[in-house]
């Protein structure tokens, strides 16, 4: 007698369930670094037939990191650039300043996280808002003789953006090698887009992971959020400022944005150029090398610094781990200024422990946010941090996009990364890690000015929120890894 399919399908389903469940459970045990997450997924896979392992395959696998590594792996087989010179031997030592000795262990930790050399002899200047940053950047473009490398997340088609296009176009016409990298999603922020204007001027530009194809939409979670400009390989600019008229307060924009950008000189400028060249090569295949892009660099100041490029293709995110190291080493003060504050559980624990050890922790956030749902997701975390002893401030005035961190009046970090999962897990970012009392003091002065007219957020105020407000905040907190 022949056996029909109706007799075999239970066996077939059992084999599919067994194979799917075993495969998914093994993957969760091998890949998930958090034991509770691994145990939770394994239990769900085993106890909920079919649905368990299917849900795990859809939502439990970190495809963003895997895809990022696949994309980067296409380039890793070639030699992109000559290695940067290790001028300081990769260490911060006592002879570079007596107060640096206390943070030498943080520098050693940093070298384990990212073996990028610390460069002594750098200068950093603060540029407030687009009113100071844009004229300084355009002046550098106008004085360029050999090369201009500019990377930005947002490049709007507005008066500010068009001024940059005119300056870049003029530089290109006089023979300067211009390379412009805009994020593929950031290029959509302006309507109409600036891209036709770039093509009209004949500028050499590229869009990072740009695609309109629906099956490539995972690229939405791998954005190039870096803000880097290097002129002639010698003059650097970085920070968190995009190119948009909203940053020019003198123009009285409808939605003004406060921000800080930074002008760099010295050997660390090569770190900016190295990061740009890597991303440009990844996007276009062109190798930027030679003295036009990497000239010899003289010391210009007393700051020890290094670049921290980071992205989802890295096993350990250098920016996130450097933040953890700085929080652990802090002895007196921690100051954090950020527009978006959604630290993961580990970072939240580290900053709470620092406050409970007696370190004065100031967290400065904008009172007026451009993303209200991010504020709602942030609020429950503020209550936990306030209970630990952190001082929380909400700044007055327009939306503040500034990103600054200082520790003990000696160590500081600036750059493009926010305190959220999007910056510390999903985006490609660039921060600058700095050692030096003078620069840290300059940043602390900025923080003091912000705090002087800010609203202190008390534990009583947070605890007095309405019940519907608490439910709303708790709901958006669940989505915080994706905001």
Buried (B, 14 or more C-beta within 10 A) or exposed (E): EEEEEEEEEEEEEEEEBEEBBEBBBEBBEEBBEEEEEBEBBBEBBBEBBEEBBBBBBEEBBEEBBEBBBEBBEEEEEEEBBEEBEEBBEBBBBEEBBEBBEBBBEBBEBBBEBBEBBBBBBBBBBBBBBBEBBBEBBBEBBBEBEBBBBBBBBBBBBBEBBBBBBBBBBBBBEEEBBBBBBBBBBBBBBBEEBBBEBBEEBEBBBBBBBBEEEEEEEEBEBBBBBBBBBBBBBBBBBBBBBBBBBBBBBEBEBEEBBBBBBBBBBBBBBBBBBBBBBBBBBBBBEEBBBEEBBBBEBEBBBBBBBBBBBBBBBBEEBBBBBBBBBBBBBBEEBBBBBBBBBBBBEBBBBBBBEBBEEEBBBBBBBBBBBBEEBBBBBBBBBBBEBBBBBBBBBBBBBBBBBBBBBBBBBBBBBBBBBBBBBBBBBBBBBBBBBBBBBEBBEBBBEBBEEBBEEBEEBEBEBBEEBEEEEBEBBEEBBEEBBEB
